[in-house]
Amino acid sequence: MAKKAVATLQKGAGKGHSKVIKMVKSPVTGAYVFKEEVITNDEVKNYFQKQ
């Protein structure tokens, strides 16, 4: 049987986390890349404010 990869995020402990995606410009090529992270809900606002 197949297992769901996100099954742990659906339980009570996973509700305190969010997946954030940030677009960052590469200093080498100048192209934009997407940086994905899973962080706690308390840190989401600070994550997007820092550069």
mmCIF file of the N, C-alpha and C atoms, coordinates in Angstrom:
data_MODEL
# 
_entry.id   MODEL 
# 
loop_
_atom_site.group_PDB 
_atom_site.id 
_atom_site.type_symbol 
_atom_site.label_atom_id 
_atom_site.label_alt_id 
_atom_site.label_comp_id 
_atom_site.label_asym_id 
_atom_site.label_entity_id 
_atom_site.label_seq_id 
_atom_site.pdbx_PDB_ins_code 
_atom_site.Cartn_x 
_atom_site.Cartn_y 
_atom_site.Cartn_z 
_atom_site.occupancy 
_atom_site.B_iso_or_equiv 
_atom_site.pdbx_formal_charge 
_atom_site.auth_seq_id 
_atom_site.auth_comp_id 
_atom_site.auth_asym_id 
_atom_site.auth_atom_id 
_atom_site.pdbx_PDB_model_num 
ATOM 1   N N  . MET A 1 1  ? 0.838  -1.186 0.000   1.00 0.00 ? 1  MET A N  1 
ATOM 2   C CA . MET A 1 1  ? 0.000  0.000  0.000   1.00 0.00 ? 1  MET A CA 1 
ATOM 3   C C  . MET A 1 1  ? 0.880  1.247  0.000   1.00 0.00 ? 1  MET A C  1 
ATOM 4   N N  . ALA A 1 2  ? 0.396  2.274  -0.606  1.00 0.00 ? 2  ALA A N  1 
ATOM 5   C CA . ALA A 1 2  ? 1.146  3.530  -0.687  1.00 0.00 ? 2  ALA A CA 1 
ATOM 6   C C  . ALA A 1 2  ? 0.907  4.363  0.566   1.00 0.00 ? 2  ALA A C  1 
ATOM 7   N N  . LYS A 1 3  ? 1.930  5.069  0.975   1.00 0.00 ? 3  LYS A N  1 
ATOM 8   C CA . LYS A 1 3  ? 1.818  5.955  2.127   1.00 0.00 ? 3  LYS A CA 1 
ATOM 9   C C  . LYS A 1 3  ? 1.827  7.393  1.646   1.00 0.00 ? 3  LYS A C  1 
ATOM 10  N N  . LYS A 1 4  ? 1.076  8.223  2.309   1.00 0.00 ? 4  LYS A N  1 
ATOM 11  C CA . LYS A 1 4  ? 1.067  9.648  1.970   1.00 0.00 ? 4  LYS A CA 1 
ATOM 12  C C  . LYS A 1 4  ? 2.255  10.334 2.637   1.00 0.00 ? 4  LYS A C  1 
ATOM 13  N N  . ALA A 1 5  ? 2.946  11.152 1.872   1.00 0.00 ? 5  ALA A N  1 
ATOM 14  C CA . ALA A 1 5  ? 4.108  11.859 2.412   1.00 0.00 ? 5  ALA A CA 1 
ATOM 15  C C  . ALA A 1 5  ? 3.703  12.973 3.366   1.00 0.00 ? 5  ALA A C  1 
ATOM 16  N N  . VAL A 1 6  ? 2.506  13.520 3.197   1.00 0.00 ? 6  VAL A N  1 
ATOM 17  C CA . VAL A 1 6  ? 2.063  14.644 4.017   1.00 0.00 ? 6  VAL A CA 1 
ATOM 18  C C  . VAL A 1 6  ? 1.186  14.205 5.178   1.00 0.00 ? 6  VAL A C  1 
ATOM 19  N N  . ALA A 1 7  ? 1.136  12.911 5.450   1.00 0.00 ? 7  ALA A N  1 
ATOM 20  C CA . ALA A 1 7  ? 0.267  12.409 6.512   1.00 0.00 ? 7  ALA A CA 1 
ATOM 21  C C  . ALA A 1 7  ? 0.646  12.983 7.871   1.00 0.00 ? 7  ALA A C  1 
ATOM 22  N N  . THR A 1 8  ? 1.925  13.232 8.108   1.00 0.00 ? 8  THR A N  1 
ATOM 23  C CA . THR A 1 8  ? 2.342  13.761 9.404   1.00 0.00 ? 8  THR A CA 1 
ATOM 24  C C  . THR A 1 8  ? 1.939  15.218 9.568   1.00 0.00 ? 8  THR A C  1 
ATOM 25  N N  . LEU A 1 9  ? 1.779  15.948 8.467   1.00 0.00 ? 9  LEU A N  1 
ATOM 26  C CA . LEU A 1 9  ? 1.396  17.352 8.564   1.00 0.00 ? 9  LEU A CA 1 
ATOM 27  C C  . LEU A 1 9  ? -0.100 17.528 8.817   1.00 0.00 ? 9  LEU A C  1 
ATOM 28  N N  . GLN A 1 10 ? -0.886 16.478 8.619   1.00 0.00 ? 10 GLN A N  1 
ATOM 29  C CA . GLN A 1 10 ? -2.326 16.594 8.794   1.00 0.00 ? 10 GLN A CA 1 
ATOM 30  C C  . GLN A 1 10 ? -2.757 16.367 10.237  1.00 0.00 ? 10 GLN A C  1 
ATOM 31  N N  . LYS A 1 11 ? -1.886 15.875 11.067  1.00 0.00 ? 11 LYS A N  1 
ATOM 32  C CA . LYS A 1 11 ? -2.224 15.644 12.467  1.00 0.00 ? 11 LYS A CA 1 
ATOM 33  C C  . LYS A 1 11 ? -2.100 16.946 13.257  1.00 0.00 ? 11 LYS A C  1 
ATOM 34  N N  . GLY A 1 12 ? -2.375 16.905 14.532  1.00 0.00 ? 12 GLY A N  1 
ATOM 35  C CA . GLY A 1 12 ? -2.373 18.102 15.363  1.00 0.00 ? 12 GLY A CA 1 
ATOM 36  C C  . GLY A 1 12 ? -1.052 18.848 15.412  1.00 0.00 ? 12 GLY A C  1 
ATOM 37  N N  . ALA A 1 13 ? 0.064  18.135 15.371  1.00 0.00 ? 13 ALA A N  1 
ATOM 38  C CA . ALA A 1 13 ? 1.369  18.783 15.482  1.00 0.00 ? 13 ALA A CA 1 
ATOM 39  C C  . ALA A 1 13 ? 1.727  19.569 14.230  1.00 0.00 ? 13 ALA A C  1 
ATOM 40  N N  . GLY A 1 14 ? 1.199  19.180 13.085  1.00 0.00 ? 14 GLY A N  1 
ATOM 41  C CA . GLY A 1 14 ? 1.545  19.839 11.831  1.00 0.00 ? 14 GLY A CA 1 
ATOM 42  C C  . GLY A 1 14 ? 0.796  21.126 11.582  1.00 0.00 ? 14 GLY A C  1 
ATOM 43  N N  . LYS A 1 15 ? -0.221 21.404 12.366  1.00 0.00 ? 15 LYS A N  1 
ATOM 44  C CA . LYS A 1 15 ? -1.007 22.623 12.142  1.00 0.00 ? 15 LYS A CA 1 
ATOM 45  C C  . LYS A 1 15 ? -0.249 23.880 12.523  1.00 0.00 ? 15 LYS A C  1 
ATOM 46  N N  . GLY A 1 16 ? 0.836  23.746 13.236  1.00 0.00 ? 16 GLY A N  1 
ATOM 47  C CA . GLY A 1 16 ? 1.637  24.891 13.645  1.00 0.00 ? 16 GLY A CA 1 
ATOM 48  C C  . GLY A 1 16 ? 2.721  25.246 12.645  1.00 0.00 ? 16 GLY A C  1 
ATOM 49  N N  . HIS A 1 17 ? 2.732  24.580 11.481  1.00 0.00 ? 17 HIS A N  1 
ATOM 50  C CA . HIS A 1 17 ? 3.764  24.814 10.481  1.00 0.00 ? 17 HIS A CA 1 
ATOM 51  C C  . HIS A 1 17 ? 3.143  25.261 9.167   1.00 0.00 ? 17 HIS A C  1 
ATOM 52  N N  . SER A 1 18 ? 3.914  26.000 8.387   1.00 0.00 ? 18 SER A N  1 
ATOM 53  C CA . SER A 1 18 ? 3.474  26.450 7.069   1.00 0.00 ? 18 SER A CA 1 
ATOM 54  C C  . SER A 1 18 ? 4.602  26.251 6.071   1.00 0.00 ? 18 SER A C  1 
ATOM 55  N N  . LYS A 1 19 ? 4.225  25.945 4.835   1.00 0.00 ? 19 LYS A N  1 
ATOM 56  C CA . LYS A 1 19 ? 5.215  25.850 3.764   1.00 0.00 ? 19 LYS A CA 1 
ATOM 57  C C  . LYS A 1 19 ? 5.266  27.210 3.088   1.00 0.00 ? 19 LYS A C  1 
ATOM 58  N N  . VAL A 1 20 ? 6.442  27.815 3.052   1.00 0.00 ? 20 VAL A N  1 
ATOM 59  C CA . VAL A 1 20 ? 6.604  29.139 2.455   1.00 0.00 ? 20 VAL A CA 1 
ATOM 60  C C  . VAL A 1 20 ? 7.498  29.027 1.225   1.00 0.00 ? 20 VAL A C  1 
ATOM 61  N N  . ILE A 1 21 ? 7.172  29.808 0.206   1.00 0.00 ? 21 ILE A N  1 
ATOM 62  C CA . ILE A 1 21 ? 7.939  29.839 -1.033  1.00 0.00 ? 21 ILE A CA 1 
ATOM 63  C C  . ILE A 1 21 ? 8.353  31.278 -1.284  1.00 0.00 ? 21 ILE A C  1 
ATOM 64  N N  . LYS A 1 22 ? 9.651  31.500 -1.432  1.00 0.00 ? 22 LYS A N  1 
ATOM 65  C CA . LYS A 1 22 ? 10.192 32.841 -1.618  1.00 0.00 ? 22 LYS A CA 1 
ATOM 66  C C  . LYS A 1 22 ? 10.960 32.891 -2.933  1.00 0.00 ? 22 LYS A C  1 
ATOM 67  N N  . MET A 1 23 ? 10.757 33.950 -3.701  1.00 0.00 ? 23 MET A N  1 
ATOM 68  C CA . MET A 1 23 ? 11.471 34.125 -4.955  1.00 0.00 ? 23 MET A CA 1 
ATOM 69  C C  . MET A 1 23 ? 12.728 34.942 -4.680  1.00 0.00 ? 23 MET A C  1 
ATOM 70  N N  . VAL A 1 24 ? 13.895 34.378 -5.009  1.00 0.00 ? 24 VAL A N  1 
ATOM 71  C CA . VAL A 1 24 ? 15.181 35.000 -4.716  1.00 0.00 ? 24 VAL A CA 1 
ATOM 72  C C  . VAL A 1 24 ? 15.956 35.157 -6.020  1.00 0.00 ? 24 VAL A C  1 
ATOM 73  N N  . LYS A 1 25 ? 16.571 36.321 -6.200  1.00 0.00 ? 25 LYS A N  1 
ATOM 74  C CA . LYS A 1 25 ? 17.372 36.567 -7.400  1.00 0.00 ? 25 LYS A CA 1 
ATOM 75  C C  . LYS A 1 25 ? 18.787 36.042 -7.179  1.00 0.00 ? 25 LYS A C  1 
ATOM 76  N N  . SER A 1 26 ? 19.259 35.234 -8.117  1.00 0.00 ? 26 SER A N  1 
ATOM 77  C CA . SER A 1 26 ? 20.603 34.663 -8.036  1.00 0.00 ? 26 SER A CA 1 
ATOM 78  C C  . SER A 1 26 ? 21.639 35.732 -8.345  1.00 0.00 ? 26 SER A C  1 
ATOM 79  N N  . PRO A 1 27 ? 22.650 35.894 -7.487  1.00 0.00 ? 27 PRO A N  1 
ATOM 80  C CA . PRO A 1 27 ? 23.677 36.915 -7.751  1.00 0.00 ? 27 PRO A CA 1 
ATOM 81  C C  . PRO A 1 27 ? 24.590 36.546 -8.924  1.00 0.00 ? 27 PRO A C  1 
ATOM 82  N N  . VAL A 1 28 ? 24.683 35.272 -9.251  1.00 0.00 ? 28 VAL A N  1 
ATOM 83  C CA . VAL A 1 28 ? 25.581 34.818 -10.312 1.00 0.00 ? 28 VAL A CA 1 
ATOM 84  C C  . VAL A 1 28 ? 24.962 35.014 -11.689 1.00 0.00 ? 28 VAL A C  1 
ATOM 85  N N  . THR A 1 29 ? 23.751 34.462 -11.887 1.00 0.00 ? 29 THR A N  1 
ATOM 86  C CA . THR A 1 29 ? 23.131 34.486 -13.209 1.00 0.00 ? 29 THR A CA 1 
ATOM 87  C C  . THR A 1 29 ? 22.113 35.598 -13.370 1.00 0.00 ? 29 THR A C  1 
ATOM 88  N N  . GLY A 1 30 ? 21.584 36.105 -12.278 1.00 0.00 ? 30 GLY A N  1 
ATOM 89  C CA . GLY A 1 30 ? 20.550 37.130 -12.355 1.00 0.00 ? 30 GLY A CA 1 
ATOM 90  C C  . GLY A 1 30 ? 19.156 36.552 -12.523 1.00 0.00 ? 30 GLY A C  1 
ATOM 91  N N  . ALA A 1 31 ? 19.052 35.227 -12.630 1.00 0.00 ? 31 ALA A N  1 
ATOM 92  C CA . ALA A 1 31 ? 17.752 34.576 -12.771 1.00 0.00 ? 31 ALA A CA 1 
ATOM 93  C C  . ALA A 1 31 ? 17.102 34.425 -11.388 1.00 0.00 ? 31 ALA A C  1 
ATOM 94  N N  . TYR A 1 32 ? 15.784 34.312 -11.386 1.00 0.00 ? 32 TYR A N  1 
ATOM 95  C CA . TYR A 1 32 ? 15.065 34.116 -10.132 1.00 0.00 ? 32 TYR A CA 1 
ATOM 96  C C  . TYR A 1 32 ? 14.898 32.632 -9.859  1.00 0.00 ? 32 TYR A C  1 
ATOM 97  N N  . VAL A 1 33 ? 15.093 32.244 -8.614  1.00 0.00 ? 33 VAL A N  1 
ATOM 98  C CA . VAL A 1 33 ? 14.891 30.868 -8.180  1.00 0.00 ? 33 VAL A CA 1 
ATOM 99  C C  . VAL A 1 33 ? 13.909 30.874 -7.014  1.00 0.00 ? 33 VAL A C  1 
ATOM 100 N N  . PHE A 1 34 ? 13.229 29.765 -6.830  1.00 0.00 ? 34 PHE A N  1 
ATOM 101 C CA . PHE A 1 34 ? 12.253 29.645 -5.759  1.00 0.00 ? 34 PHE A CA 1 
ATOM 102 C C  . PHE A 1 34 ? 12.859 28.855 -4.607  1.00 0.00 ? 34 PHE A C  1 
ATOM 103 N N  . LYS A 1 35 ? 12.793 29.439 -3.411  1.00 0.00 ? 35 LYS A N  1 
ATOM 104 C CA . LYS A 1 35 ? 13.315 28.809 -2.200  1.00 0.00 ? 35 LYS A CA 1 
ATOM 105 C C  . LYS A 1 35 ? 12.120 28.379 -1.354  1.00 0.00 ? 35 LYS A C  1 
ATOM 106 N N  . GLU A 1 36 ? 12.007 27.083 -1.084  1.00 0.00 ? 36 GLU A N  1 
ATOM 107 C CA . GLU A 1 36 ? 10.882 26.546 -0.324  1.00 0.00 ? 36 GLU A CA 1 
ATOM 108 C C  . GLU A 1 36 ? 11.366 26.046 1.033   1.00 0.00 ? 36 GLU A C  1 
ATOM 109 N N  . GLU A 1 37 ? 10.588 26.346 2.067   1.00 0.00 ? 37 GLU A N  1 
ATOM 110 C CA . GLU A 1 37 ? 10.900 25.883 3.422   1.00 0.00 ? 37 GLU A CA 1 
ATOM 111 C C  . GLU A 1 37 ? 9.610  25.617 4.180   1.00 0.00 ? 37 GLU A C  1 
ATOM 112 N N  . VAL A 1 38 ? 9.693  24.754 5.176   1.00 0.00 ? 38 VAL A N  1 
ATOM 113 C CA . VAL A 1 38 ? 8.591  24.527 6.109   1.00 0.00 ? 38 VAL A CA 1 
ATOM 114 C C  . VAL A 1 38 ? 9.029  25.115 7.443   1.00 0.00 ? 38 VAL A C  1 
ATOM 115 N N  . ILE A 1 39 ? 8.297  26.139 7.902   1.00 0.00 ? 39 ILE A N  1 
ATOM 116 C CA . ILE A 1 39 ? 8.648  26.826 9.146   1.00 0.00 ? 39 ILE A CA 1 
ATOM 117 C C  . ILE A 1 39 ? 7.411  26.939 10.030  1.00 0.00 ? 39 ILE A C  1 
ATOM 118 N N  . THR A 1 40 ? 7.623  27.330 11.282  1.00 0.00 ? 40 THR A N  1 
ATOM 119 C CA . THR A 1 40 ? 6.491  27.491 12.191  1.00 0.00 ? 40 THR A CA 1 
ATOM 120 C C  . THR A 1 40 ? 5.690  28.737 11.818  1.00 0.00 ? 40 THR A C  1 
ATOM 121 N N  . ASN A 1 41 ? 4.437  28.750 12.195  1.00 0.00 ? 41 ASN A N  1 
ATOM 122 C CA . ASN A 1 41 ? 3.560  29.876 11.860  1.00 0.00 ? 41 ASN A CA 1 
ATOM 123 C C  . ASN A 1 41 ? 4.027  31.184 12.489  1.00 0.00 ? 41 ASN A C  1 
ATOM 124 N N  . ASP A 1 42 ? 4.717  31.115 13.617  1.00 0.00 ? 42 ASP A N  1 
ATOM 125 C CA . ASP A 1 42 ? 5.197  32.322 14.286  1.00 0.00 ? 42 ASP A CA 1 
ATOM 126 C C  . ASP A 1 42 ? 6.300  33.019 13.493  1.00 0.00 ? 42 ASP A C  1 
ATOM 127 N N  . GLU A 1 43 ? 7.056  32.265 12.702  1.00 0.00 ? 43 GLU A N  1 
ATOM 128 C CA . GLU A 1 43 ? 8.200  32.820 11.984  1.00 0.00 ? 43 GLU A CA 1 
ATOM 129 C C  . GLU A 1 43 ? 7.876  33.272 10.560  1.00 0.00 ? 43 GLU A C  1 
ATOM 130 N N  . VAL A 1 44 ? 6.647  33.101 10.105  1.00 0.00 ? 44 VAL A N  1 
ATOM 131 C CA . VAL A 1 44 ? 6.294  33.404 8.714   1.00 0.00 ? 44 VAL A CA 1 
ATOM 132 C C  . VAL A 1 44 ? 6.489  34.880 8.394   1.00 0.00 ? 44 VAL A C  1 
ATOM 133 N N  . LYS A 1 45 ? 6.027  35.751 9.254   1.00 0.00 ? 45 LYS A N  1 
ATOM 134 C CA . LYS A 1 45 ? 6.132  37.188 8.993   1.00 0.00 ? 45 LYS A CA 1 
ATOM 135 C C  . LYS A 1 45 ? 7.595  37.630 8.924   1.00 0.00 ? 45 LYS A C  1 
ATOM 136 N N  . ASN A 1 46 ? 8.417  37.151 9.848   1.00 0.00 ? 46 ASN A N  1 
ATOM 137 C CA . ASN A 1 46 ? 9.837  37.501 9.856   1.00 0.00 ? 46 ASN A CA 1 
ATOM 138 C C  . ASN A 1 46 ? 10.573 36.922 8.658   1.00 0.00 ? 46 ASN A C  1 
ATOM 139 N N  . TYR A 1 47 ? 10.138 35.771 8.175   1.00 0.00 ? 47 TYR A N  1 
ATOM 140 C CA . TYR A 1 47 ? 10.787 35.116 7.035   1.00 0.00 ? 47 TYR A CA 1 
ATOM 141 C C  . TYR A 1 47 ? 10.702 35.984 5.782   1.00 0.00 ? 47 TYR A C  1 
ATOM 142 N N  . PHE A 1 48 ? 9.557  36.608 5.552   1.00 0.00 ? 48 PHE A N  1 
ATOM 143 C CA . PHE A 1 48 ? 9.392  37.423 4.355   1.00 0.00 ? 48 PHE A CA 1 
ATOM 144 C C  . PHE A 1 48 ? 9.962  38.829 4.517   1.00 0.00 ? 48 PHE A C  1 
ATOM 145 N N  . GLN A 1 49 ? 10.205 39.284 5.742   1.00 0.00 ? 49 GLN A N  1 
ATOM 146 C CA . GLN A 1 49 ? 10.770 40.613 5.953   1.00 0.00 ? 49 GLN A CA 1 
ATOM 147 C C  . GLN A 1 49 ? 12.275 40.638 5.766   1.00 0.00 ? 49 GLN A C  1 
ATOM 148 N N  . LYS A 1 50 ? 12.959 39.561 6.140   1.00 0.00 ? 50 LYS A N  1 
ATOM 149 C CA . LYS A 1 50 ? 14.417 39.556 5.986   1.00 0.00 ? 50 LYS A CA 1 
ATOM 150 C C  . LYS A 1 50 ? 14.790 39.316 4.526   1.00 0.00 ? 50 LYS A C  1 
ATOM 151 N N  . GLN A 1 51 ? 15.962 39.826 4.148   1.00 0.00 ? 51 GLN A N  1 
ATOM 152 C CA . GLN A 1 51 ? 16.376 39.677 2.752   1.00 0.00 ? 51 GLN A CA 1 
ATOM 153 C C  . GLN A 1 51 ? 17.583 38.824 2.601   1.00 0.00 ? 51 GLN A C  1 
# 
